[in-house]
């Protein structure tokens, strides 16, 4: 049963109820028209509320009930005073209106942290069961996530937010051919992950419309479901860490797995280009590690034997400084 059929049945039911109510007063046709109009108005209100989430509705209802309880308690306190009945009724009505409004507003503002609290028991959200890993747009496009999952080093539930899918779609539709290729690559990788029956991957519907940046949404979702964020973005790594969200950075993992070299160790590599400093040349190891060779600019394009002088570890990766082995 789809949504259109439900709406049609609701309108028909409204017409029938209006017709029956009008027939009791010898105005069945007018009652049917009123029922039709009422049904259409309610459907229009429902369409306007389609952005209201179930969690937002539940938190507002909780705030409404809490406001009613507080208004009742405060009203009972006023009833102890010798006030006229009319004044007391006006006070109760005002208190009910004010506390119900405040309760609903506070409930909606705090819907992301909404939890039902019972002494010594906290009922957790359905999507908080187990450890979740939230995939960033950059890590999906990067592609190494597929090989990491296949090695079974990452066995947590994978979560792909809808706003990440939207960003991937925007990149895939970009007029820039490089961006378009990256976006399509990300969508293909995600599709391959979903097709693999061994992958525990879900799409999360939370969108946070009041937050514009995707990185901020990822941090908020990580706080909400108490999950970890998987990324290759260094800036997201720092921002999430400051806000208490655990980050798994594939680049840091790759740097940790690179073979260790020590000063004095010898290696052979091909020099590719000039270095930043005078007379330097640069080459790369098989794992992508940059090797800077002193006094070797004249040897660019050749394969040389070098000896390690020092190793510099940075946030962006590791750099090895060498000199020509004579």
Secondary structure, DSSP 8 states (H G I E B T S, - for coil): --HHHHHHHHHHHHHHHHHHHHHTTT-HHHHHHHHHHHHHHHHHHHHHTTT--HHHHHHHHHHHHHHHHHHHHHHHHHHTS---HHHHHHHHHHHHHHHHHHHHHHHHHTGGG---EETTEE---GGGSS-EEEE-HHHHHH-HHHHHHHTTS--SEEEEEHHHHHHHHHHHT-SSHHHHHHHHHHHHHHHHHHH-TT--EEEE----TT---HHHHHHHHHHHHT-EEEE--HHHHHHHHHTT--EEEHHHHHHHHS----TT-EEEEEEEEE-SSTT-EEEE-TT--EEEEET-GGGTTSEEEEEEEEEEEETTEEEEEEEE--
